[in-house]
Every structure is written in structure tokens, then in C-alpha cells.
Amino acid sequence: MNQINSLQRGIDYIENNLTGKISNEALQFVTSMSIAQFQKTFLSITGYTVGEYIRNRRLTLAAFELINSNHSVLDIALKYGYDSSEGFSGAFKEFHNFNPNEIKKGKTNFNLFNKITLEIRVNGGSKMNFEIVKLESLDFVGFKTIALGNMNKDIDIRWDNDDDAWESSRKEQNAIITDDHIWYEVYKKINESKYAHYICSKCSSIPERCEAVHFDGGLFAKITTNKYKYPTEQLKDVYYQTLIDTEWLSAIGYRLDDNRNQLYITNWSMIDKEGRYIEIYLPVSKTK
């Protein structure tokens, strides 16, 4: 645990100096580790080199600043440790897939890399793509379960009957999921610690034990997981970075709208198994 605490102190020092010089001597002092030991431990626990972490965090904060300030691209480049706008623009486009001027003009489709916090597990530190989108209302057929927990505070959501909602509803899933292994999940808030959870499809008939499910459209933050054989394994990190740590959202002038429904779309291809992914739609509203 002392090693985790030392590593977190190092991360906190890095976070407090992302717009300035990050000193090896200072890192050694705050962590009580040699630089070699800190770098090795950091990579072992987080999966990133210290340099990668610093770069990803600076480019994330730079994107926020491009949206929210009148500073020039060069000013922001210099602030986050780049010697020229050209070098900054190249690194920025490689990370976000868009150049700084496109973001400055209002494009909100860029990548997010949140601060890492260390507990018993590592929270944060995954690169995820997100954008603000407008969805039309949708109608589904779904099987209802009850999910317990506050989805804006808890990483672990459990089911009311302590059964796995997926395993206990296989018959209903087989009856409604017909679109090439694409299914939908809708979460409707009942109260602060209870949600109606629907496993849905767009089929035309309503099988036994299923019901019609209406999803209201509006403004949403769309987060897409990395393409992977088991994208569900990234969901806890997604929960932490998007629902619990909402710095990314407030930085671009939005907030979560807790009273509207959430939508998850799972693309579970049986042909391209490494290309599976999940799209998450979180309801948002503008703060300014």
C-alpha cells in the first residue's frame, strides 16, 4: 500500500505541473523513489510509460482549452510544453484524429484521457472517443430487470434478485435480438438507487415477458469503447471516467442530466470478434 501511495503522490505532482516543468528531482522527493523505480512501477501498474501519461493528459487538457478559451493554438502549444504550433498540431492530430483548429471551431468529437487515481484498482487512464450528439426518440421491445445502485456514483451496479440479468433472460434475448448480434440497453431512473434496466431490440413483435420500451431523444454524450473481443471489460473504466469523474464534461460546457434515460448499444459481431465495441449515450444539457 505504501508503494501505491507513493505512486499516487507522483501522479498528483504530475497533474499539478502539466503546464510547467516536471522535474525528476521533485518526483523523487514526493515519491521517495528513484526515477527508474518510479517509471518501472508506474508502467507495471498503469500500463503506460510516464511520458505517455504526461503526453495524453496534456493533449486532453489542451483540447478543453481550445474549446473554452480565446488563446491561439501557438499559446496553448507553448503552455503544454511544445516548442511550436506545428509540433503541437502533429501530436494533437495523432491523439485526437483532428487538428487543433477543427476543435477550436467547435468540433466536440475528440479523445479523452482522464487522470489516473490509484485505489485497490486503477481508475481512469483509458483513451476513449467521445462526442456530443443529438438522438431522435427510439422505440424498442425489451425485457425488464431492476438494477440497484446510483449510476452516477457507483462503479458496481447489481441486480435486484442477485441473479445475473443476462443469464436469467437468455430465452427473452433469443426471442428479440435478431439484428446480427446488436442489442440495446436502456436504463430508466426510478429513484436515486434504483433503475429499470431493459435489454432491447428493434424487433416488430412483442414476445412473452417482454414489453414496448420508448426512449426519449435529446442531447447526449456518446462514448465509444475501444474495439476488442470483450469490450464489456472496459465498462468499469468507462463508468469511472464518464459518470463519476465528470471533469471532461464540465470542461466543454455540459453536465449530466440525471433525470433522463441512458442508452447502451452493443455491437457483438460473431464474424469480426476483435472488432466488437459498445456505444454509450449519456444524457447531457448545456451549462452555458
PyMOL commands that set and color helices and strands:
alter all, ss='L'
color gray80, all
select helices_A, chain A and resi 2-16+24-31+35-46+50-68+73-79+85-96+100-104+167-176+231-244+247-250+273-275
alter helices_A, ss='H'
color red, helices_A
select strands_A, chain A and resi 110-112+117-118+122-123+128-135+138-148+158-159+182-191+194-201+211-215+218-224+254-256+262-267+277-286
alter strands_A, ss='S'
color yellow, strands_A
deselect
rebuild
show_as cartoon
